[in-house]
Amino acid sequence: MYSSEAQSDSELYEEAHVHKVYEQIASHFSSTRYKPWPIVERFLKDLPDGSVGLDVGCGNGKYLAVNPNVFIIASDRSNNLVKIATKHQPHTAIVADNLTLPHPNASFDFAVSIAVIHHLSTPDRRIQAVAAILSILRPSIKGQGGGSQNNGGKTLIYVWALEQEHSRRGWKEGDEQDVMVPWVMKQKPTAESSEESKTFNRYYHLYRQGELEHDIAEAGGLVLESGYEKDNWWAIAIRKPG
């Protein structure tokens, strides 16, 4: 485990290289995020009517309107992104930290965490984030004979993959997993500045194959399904029965 000093250093690092960046680019970032990813859309549309769940790290809330028959409480660390997400009524959007979710344990039917956990800068913090999500899910109920009935809450988690050799980024196995990813925001020149664009660097941990499943297991989860889509690793998991 990390010392309290190391934990504080990690929080300060993420504040500088993740949270402050998203506060500054929120509007521009939101304008590029409007089309649901297919597996996320499938997960949300397959939920039973009346399900209640969370979108942890919701960004601009683009997934809130995918299934009108479920209710979602969305949260994000960025106040500016939450302001945008609140437009997706009747859902709720709040400012909250992925590591200390302000929700009762074992209460929700589902949760999604799409492209969020890779912004945490240490293995312990990433596992802690997964554990926080699992803790709010309804547990599976053991059936007759001790077997688990798959009727508990489920979560879908997406993280950026290291294996992106066929994408424009070109990362591949063996490359550095902790990287800074630029976000270039074009702007009109002003009297104070002649700059036509500004670059913001965001911290990412690139997950290698099998790492997400490992973190879920370490956090007390059981992976039901997992795979690779569009330069991301994803997994659907439940709380480990018992």
C-alpha positions as CSV (number, residue, x, y, z in Angstrom):
1,M,0.0,0.0,0.0
2,Y,1.1,3.6,-0.5
3,S,2.0,5.9,2.4
4,S,-0.2,8.9,3.1
5,E,2.5,11.1,1.6
6,A,2.5,9.1,-1.6
7,Q,-1.3,9.3,-1.7
8,S,-1.2,13.0,-1.3
9,D,1.4,13.3,-4.1
10,S,-0.9,11.2,-6.4
11,E,-3.8,13.4,-5.6
12,L,-1.8,16.6,-6.4
13,Y,-0.5,15.1,-9.6
14,E,-4.0,14.1,-10.8
15,E,-5.4,17.5,-9.8
16,A,-2.8,19.2,-12.0
17,H,-2.8,16.8,-14.9
18,V,-6.4,15.6,-15.0
19,H,-8.9,17.6,-13.0
20,K,-7.7,21.1,-13.8
21,V,-7.3,20.2,-17.5
22,Y,-10.9,19.0,-17.8
23,E,-12.2,22.1,-16.1
24,Q,-10.5,24.2,-18.8
25,I,-11.4,22.1,-21.8
26,A,-14.9,21.1,-20.7
27,S,-16.9,22.9,-23.4
28,H,-14.6,22.0,-26.2
29,F,-14.3,18.4,-25.0
30,S,-18.1,18.1,-24.8
31,S,-18.5,19.3,-28.3
32,T,-16.6,16.2,-29.5
33,R,-18.4,13.7,-27.4
34,Y,-21.9,12.9,-28.7
35,K,-22.0,9.4,-30.2
36,P,-22.5,6.4,-27.8
37,W,-20.0,3.6,-28.1
38,P,-21.8,0.4,-29.3
39,I,-21.1,-1.9,-26.4
40,V,-22.0,0.8,-23.9
41,E,-25.2,1.4,-25.7
42,R,-26.0,-2.3,-25.8
43,F,-25.3,-2.6,-22.0
44,L,-27.6,0.3,-21.2
45,K,-30.4,-0.8,-23.5
46,D,-30.3,-4.4,-22.2
47,L,-31.1,-3.3,-18.7
48,P,-34.5,-4.1,-17.3
49,D,-37.0,-1.3,-17.3
50,G,-37.0,0.7,-14.1
51,S,-33.3,0.0,-13.3
52,V,-31.5,2.6,-11.3
53,G,-27.8,3.1,-11.6
54,L,-24.7,5.4,-11.8
55,D,-22.6,6.9,-14.5
56,V,-19.3,7.4,-12.7
57,G,-17.2,10.0,-14.5
58,C,-20.0,11.0,-16.7
59,G,-18.3,13.8,-18.7
60,N,-21.0,15.7,-20.6
61,G,-23.6,13.0,-19.9
62,K,-23.9,11.6,-23.4
63,Y,-25.0,8.2,-22.1
64,L,-27.8,9.5,-19.9
65,A,-30.3,9.5,-22.7
66,V,-29.5,6.2,-24.3
67,N,-32.2,4.2,-22.5
68,P,-35.3,6.3,-21.4
69,N,-36.6,3.4,-19.3
70,V,-33.8,3.6,-16.7
71,F,-32.8,6.3,-14.2
72,I,-29.1,7.3,-13.9
73,I,-27.3,9.4,-11.2
74,A,-24.3,10.8,-13.0
75,S,-21.2,12.2,-11.4
76,D,-17.9,13.7,-12.4
77,R,-15.0,15.6,-10.7
78,S,-15.3,18.4,-13.2
79,N,-17.9,21.0,-12.2
80,N,-18.0,22.4,-15.7
81,L,-18.8,19.0,-17.3
82,V,-21.4,18.3,-14.6
83,K,-23.1,21.6,-15.6
84,I,-23.4,20.3,-19.1
85,A,-24.6,16.8,-18.0
86,T,-27.5,18.3,-16.0
87,K,-29.2,19.2,-19.3
88,H,-30.1,15.5,-19.7
89,Q,-33.3,15.5,-17.7
90,P,-34.8,13.7,-15.8
91,H,-31.4,12.3,-14.7
92,T,-29.3,13.8,-12.0
93,A,-25.7,14.9,-12.2
94,I,-23.5,15.8,-9.3
95,V,-19.9,16.6,-8.6
96,A,-18.2,13.6,-6.9
97,D,-14.9,11.8,-6.6
98,N,-14.7,8.3,-8.1
99,L,-12.8,7.1,-5.0
100,T,-15.4,8.3,-2.4
101,L,-18.8,7.9,-4.1
102,P,-21.5,9.5,-2.0
103,H,-24.0,6.7,-2.4
104,P,-25.2,3.9,-0.2
105,N,-23.6,0.5,-0.6
106,A,-25.3,-2.4,-2.3
107,S,-28.1,-0.2,-3.6
108,F,-27.8,0.1,-7.4
109,D,-28.8,-2.1,-10.3
110,F,-25.9,-1.0,-12.6
111,A,-23.0,1.4,-13.1
112,V,-20.9,2.5,-16.0
113,S,-17.4,3.9,-15.9
114,I,-16.4,4.9,-19.4
115,A,-12.8,6.1,-19.9
116,V,-12.3,7.3,-16.4
117,I,-10.2,5.0,-14.2
118,H,-7.2,5.3,-16.5
119,H,-6.8,8.8,-15.2
120,L,-5.8,7.6,-11.8
121,S,-2.0,7.5,-11.4
122,T,-1.2,4.5,-9.2
123,P,-2.2,0.8,-9.2
124,D,-3.7,1.1,-5.7
125,R,-5.9,4.1,-6.7
126,R,-7.1,2.4,-9.8
127,I,-8.1,-0.7,-7.8
128,Q,-9.7,1.5,-5.2
129,A,-11.8,3.2,-7.9
130,V,-13.1,-0.2,-9.2
131,A,-13.8,-1.3,-5.6
132,A,-15.8,1.9,-5.0
133,I,-18.0,1.1,-8.0
134,L,-18.5,-2.6,-7.1
135,S,-19.5,-1.6,-3.5
136,I,-22.6,0.3,-4.6
137,L,-23.9,-2.6,-6.7
138,R,-26.6,-4.9,-5.4
139,P,-24.9,-8.3,-4.5
140,S,-25.8,-11.5,-6.3
141,I,-28.0,-13.8,-4.3
142,K,-26.9,-17.4,-3.8
143,G,-29.2,-19.9,-5.4
144,Q,-30.0,-23.4,-4.2
145,G,-26.9,-25.6,-3.8
146,G,-24.8,-22.5,-3.1
147,G,-24.5,-21.4,-6.7
148,S,-24.7,-17.7,-7.5
149,Q,-27.7,-16.4,-9.4
150,N,-26.6,-13.7,-11.8
151,N,-29.2,-11.2,-10.5
152,G,-27.0,-8.7,-8.8
153,G,-26.0,-5.3,-10.0
154,K,-23.6,-5.1,-13.0
155,T,-20.9,-2.6,-14.0
156,L,-19.4,-1.9,-17.4
157,I,-15.9,-0.4,-17.2
158,Y,-13.8,1.0,-20.1
159,V,-10.2,2.0,-20.1
160,W,-7.7,3.0,-22.8
161,A,-5.6,0.2,-24.2
162,L,-1.8,0.0,-24.5
163,E,-2.3,-2.0,-27.7
164,Q,-3.2,0.6,-30.2
165,E,-0.7,-0.1,-32.9
166,H,-3.4,0.2,-35.6
167,S,-4.6,3.6,-34.4
168,R,-3.2,7.0,-35.1
169,R,-1.5,7.0,-31.7
170,G,0.5,3.8,-32.5
171,W,1.1,2.6,-28.9
172,K,1.9,-1.1,-28.7
173,E,3.0,-3.8,-26.2
174,G,6.3,-2.9,-24.6
175,D,5.7,0.9,-24.8
176,E,5.5,3.1,-21.7
177,Q,2.1,2.7,-20.0
178,D,2.0,6.0,-18.1
179,V,1.7,8.8,-20.7
180,M,0.7,12.4,-21.2
181,V,-1.9,12.8,-24.0
182,P,-2.3,16.3,-25.6
183,W,-5.6,18.0,-26.1
184,V,-5.3,20.8,-28.6
185,M,-7.9,23.5,-28.2
186,K,-8.2,26.0,-31.0
187,Q,-9.0,29.6,-30.1
188,K,-9.4,32.9,-31.7
189,P,-6.5,35.4,-31.3
190,T,-7.3,38.2,-28.9
191,A,-5.7,41.5,-27.9
192,E,-3.9,39.8,-25.1
193,S,-2.7,36.8,-27.1
194,S,-2.0,35.9,-30.7
195,E,-2.1,32.2,-30.1
196,E,-4.5,30.3,-32.3
197,S,-4.4,27.1,-30.3
198,K,-3.5,25.9,-26.8
199,T,-2.3,22.4,-25.8
200,F,-3.3,20.7,-22.5
201,N,-1.6,17.5,-21.5
202,R,-3.7,14.9,-19.6
203,Y,-2.3,11.9,-17.7
204,Y,-3.4,8.4,-18.8
205,H,-2.4,4.9,-17.7
206,L,-2.6,2.7,-20.7
207,Y,-3.9,-0.8,-19.7
208,R,-2.2,-3.8,-21.2
209,Q,-4.2,-6.9,-22.0
210,G,-5.6,-8.6,-18.9
211,E,-4.8,-5.7,-16.5
212,L,-8.4,-4.5,-16.2
213,E,-9.6,-8.1,-15.3
214,H,-6.8,-8.3,-12.8
215,D,-7.8,-5.0,-11.1
216,I,-11.4,-6.0,-11.0
217,A,-10.5,-9.3,-9.3
218,E,-8.2,-7.4,-6.8
219,A,-11.2,-5.1,-6.0
220,G,-13.5,-8.0,-5.2
221,G,-15.3,-8.3,-8.5
222,L,-16.1,-11.2,-10.9
223,V,-15.8,-10.6,-14.6
224,L,-18.7,-11.8,-16.7
225,E,-17.6,-10.6,-20.1
226,S,-14.6,-8.6,-21.4
227,G,-13.1,-7.5,-24.7
228,Y,-11.4,-4.9,-26.8
229,E,-13.2,-2.1,-28.8
230,K,-11.8,1.0,-30.5
231,D,-8.5,1.1,-28.7
232,N,-10.1,0.3,-25.3
233,W,-10.3,-2.7,-23.0
234,W,-13.7,-3.2,-21.4
235,A,-15.3,-5.5,-18.9
236,I,-18.7,-6.3,-17.4
237,A,-18.4,-7.4,-13.8
238,I,-20.4,-8.0,-10.6
239,R,-19.5,-8.1,-7.0
240,K,-17.9,-11.5,-6.2
241,P,-20.6,-13.6,-4.5
242,G,-20.0,-14.3,-0.9
